[in-house]
Every structure is written in structure tokens, then in C-alpha cells.
Amino acid sequence: MSPNVPSWTGVVASVALVVLAAGIARRGRLGVERDLLIAAVRAFVQLVAVGAVLSFLFLHAGLLGALAWMAAMVAVGGYEASRRAKGLPGALRSATLGIGIGAVTTLGILVVFRVISTEPRVLVPVGGMVISGCMNIAAIVLRGLRTSAVEQRPQIEARLALGLHAREALAPLVRSTVRMATIPAIDTTKVVGIISLPGAMTGLILAGVDPLTAIRYQIVVMYMLLAAGAVTALVTSRLAEAALFDDAQRLRRMPFA
Amino acid sequence: MATLFSLEHVSLAVNERLILDDVTDHLHEGRCMAIVGPSGSGKSTLLRMLNRFEEPTSGRILLRGEPLPGLDVTELRRRVGLVAQRPTLLAETVRDELRVGVPELADETARQLLARVALPADYLERRTEGLSGGEGQRVCLARALAVGPEVLLLDEPTSALDGASADAVDQIVRDLVADGLTVVLVSHALDRAAAVSDDVLVLRSGRLTARGRADEINFPTAVLGRGEGAVAGEADP
């Protein structure tokens, strides 16, 4: 075991920090002690479980196991993103395909150009980062389109009434929604290393890798997240906008959020 | 007088509630037809069926003898323009507003369109956010005319306007019809509808109860189903 990684005794000792937080909450009568303890226990159980699964995956499951794990992550990500846009027709399909295509495209390019290996211990964590980023973007796109489709119905119908195709009628709203969804990733990329030390790089440094080596991984991850986010935003919005209209190019009715 | 729209036993049921009930009628070219009736009578729904914003659950609508579902829907909407109740402006300037449906619209044509809606030519440079409600509605009319429709559908075009602005829009509608354009408008104000239109179609609870020239119709009977009152002044929600 690397000396940089806490022992199980160290992990148990860190429970004191949870007690400290709970004590502050109790003293301040914040009413969050119960939630705080539940969160701490859940995090422990979830991380132990995922650690055990990943250990098994890395040792025994091979490439197919890694791909199956990533497919499951895409499915969960699609479900979570679609929950942000309840009532939007085809939201689950739009989000799942958007996340899946975004992840497969970028990871595929990196694998084909041998930038990353196909070892499960590389694919799974890198895939997790990209799928998580894509999920956030798909959620923002779907929520934005749903809100726009309800609140800006008169504007959309005004364009349709002028003989514009459904896609043209929605184009200004899609543009602003996709821009809103991709700006956080662009901003994060701008300030990386200055305001925040991102996860991949931090993990490698903690594991004893030289920082100049660790940043190479981080640069690849950041660029991958930019591309994956753009692909996800494009695919999700295209699929969602098609589902917003019926065959006669009428905007479907949705309840207010 | 050629028939533009034919409505054949048109009905619409939503959640087992009849919004329109077996409406049959013909709308003629070059005339102004007003659809009137109290709130909830189905008049706006009927209007929106003419450009397929709504679809009948039974019956059919034909444009020059062709069933609407058989026509390309974007082409149909270019032939059948629609102006909504409230001015819905989409661009920053009046010039760009008039180009929403026709991106290549020349300035000279745009000025002619402004003249048709009684707005000065220099309004082309104006920002839409500074327009009054009446001016905005006139720009919406010009924007619809820019596409070159055969018929213009107006959904309560004056109900959100003050008296003078509403009078101005009514006069524009009369001028457009005099120039040969077919207009179908929805109104809850009988006097206003009667003053602008050639023909009136009265709906009550989704049923066609009267049809003819405004001066031929007994509105209290047609609209309320009894010999008292009138619906003038009522507004749709």
C-alpha cells in the first residue's frame, strides 16, 4: 500500500470529522444532524461497495466487463438527466443516447489514437468522468428545452405560423440552451489549475505520480470533457427537439414545471 | 365566389369533452369572415384548425378542395397566415421582424408592407422593444403579410389593444380585404366583428348556431340561446 493512502484505522479515525460536523450542526440547531449522519453512512457503504466491485472488475472482468459497467453508468446517467425534465416527451431516450454517443465518441477517439489504454482500470474511471460530465450537460439541455417550450410557446408558434420548419422555429431556443449547458465546462477549462486542482490530476498526485506527468492526464481529460459535452449537447437537443413536435409540426403540450 | 375552406362535420373532443361539435361550413375567397361566440365556444380552436395548429378528431377541412393533412404543413402555413391575440415579437428590429419568415426580404418590399399596416417607412429601423401594443400588432400583421399568404387568420387581434389602436387595426383589416385578401378573424366583441366582417359564423358550446351577414343574425338567440343579452364585452380567459 502506498504510504499516501490512509489505512482503515485512519478511515475510522476520520469519523471524528463527521462527529465534529454533527456537533457544530447540533450546537447551531441547524436541524441537519440526521441528514449529515445518513449521508456519511451512505457514502461509506456506497464507496466500499463500489471499491469492491471495481477491484473485481479490474482483476477478473476484462474489457467486456468494463464496457458493461460503463453501459450501466450511461443508463443511470440518462435516467437521472431525464428526471430533470419531467413531462418532456422522449427525455429518457434523448438523454441516454446523448450521453452514450458523447462518451463513446470521445473515448473511442482516445482509444483509437492510443492516448488511453483499454485496460478496465483506465477505461472505467475515465469513462466515469466523461459520463458524469455528459449527464450534467444532458440534464441542463433537457431542462432548458422543456422550460423554453412551455414559457416561449407563443414565440415558437409565431415562427411555425410563418411557415418555418419545427427545427427552425426552435433554433433560437436550442442555441441559447446548448450555450447555457456548455459554458460551465468551458469556464472550468479556462481556470483549471488556477482555481481548482481537478480530480484526475489530484488522484494521480496523491498516488505518488509526478505533477508534470499528472497534468498530461488532466489535459486529456479536460479536452475530452469539452468534446463529450459538445457532442452530448448536440445529440440530446436534436433528439429532444424532434420529440417536442408531432407529425404536423405542432408543439406538444406540456404541464408547467 | 370561390370556396377557400370547406369544413365537413368537424368535431374535436378532448378528454371526452366536445370542444367542437359537427361544424360544417364554407369560407369564401376575398371576404372577411368573423367567428364569434362566448368564451369557451371553440372559436379560437376552429381558427387554429385552419393552419393545423389543432386537428379535428373527426370530420375534415379542405383548402381549395384539398384535405389539409394532404398538404405540406410548412407550405400550408405560408398560405394560411396567423396573427395571435397578443403581439409576439421575435427580433430586435422591425426590419429583422419582417424577415423572420422571409430572410431575403428587400427593404423596399418591407417599406411597402409597413405602409399596408399604416406604419411610416422609418419604422424599419426601430427596435421592437420600444413599440406600443398597437404598433407591435401591426408589425405582426406586416410580418404575416411578408410571407404572401392567401388567407390571414386573426385570433382576437384587437382584444389586447386600447380603443384607438383597435380601431386602427380594424381599418387595416378592412383595407386588406378591400385589396382582395381573405381574412378569418375570431372575436368576442360582436359590434367590432360585425363592423369589420362580411360574414359571421356564430358558435355556442362548440356548435354552429348561426351563419350569415352580420345584419341578418339575431345575436342574442344565436349566441346565448335565448332572447336576451349579448356577449359583447366578454373576454376569453
Chai-1 contact restraints between the chains, C-beta under 6 A:
chainA,res_idxA,chainB,res_idxB,connection_type,confidence,min_distance_angstrom,max_distance_angstrom,comment,restraint_id
A,P154,B,T88,contact,1.0,0.0,6.0,A-B,restraint_1
A,Q155,B,T88,contact,1.0,0.0,6.0,A-B,restraint_2
A,Q155,B,L90,contact,1.0,0.0,6.0,A-B,restraint_3
A,A158,B,T88,contact,1.0,0.0,6.0,A-B,restraint_4
A,A161,B,R77,contact,1.0,0.0,6.0,A-B,restraint_5
A,A161,B,L82,contact,1.0,0.0,6.0,A-B,restraint_6
A,L162,B,V100,contact,1.0,0.0,6.0,A-B,restraint_7
A,L162,B,G101,contact,1.0,0.0,6.0,A-B,restraint_8
A,L162,B,V147,contact,1.0,0.0,6.0,A-B,restraint_9
A,G163,B,T74,contact,1.0,0.0,6.0,A-B,restraint_10
A,G163,B,R77,contact,1.0,0.0,6.0,A-B,restraint_11
A,G163,B,R78,contact,1.0,0.0,6.0,A-B,restraint_12
A,G163,B,G101,contact,1.0,0.0,6.0,A-B,restraint_13
A,G163,B,V147,contact,1.0,0.0,6.0,A-B,restraint_14
A,H165,B,T74,contact,1.0,0.0,6.0,A-B,restraint_15
A,A248,B,R52,contact,1.0,0.0,6.0,A-B,restraint_16
A,A248,B,V73,contact,1.0,0.0,6.0,A-B,restraint_17
A,Q249,B,V73,contact,1.0,0.0,6.0,A-B,restraint_18
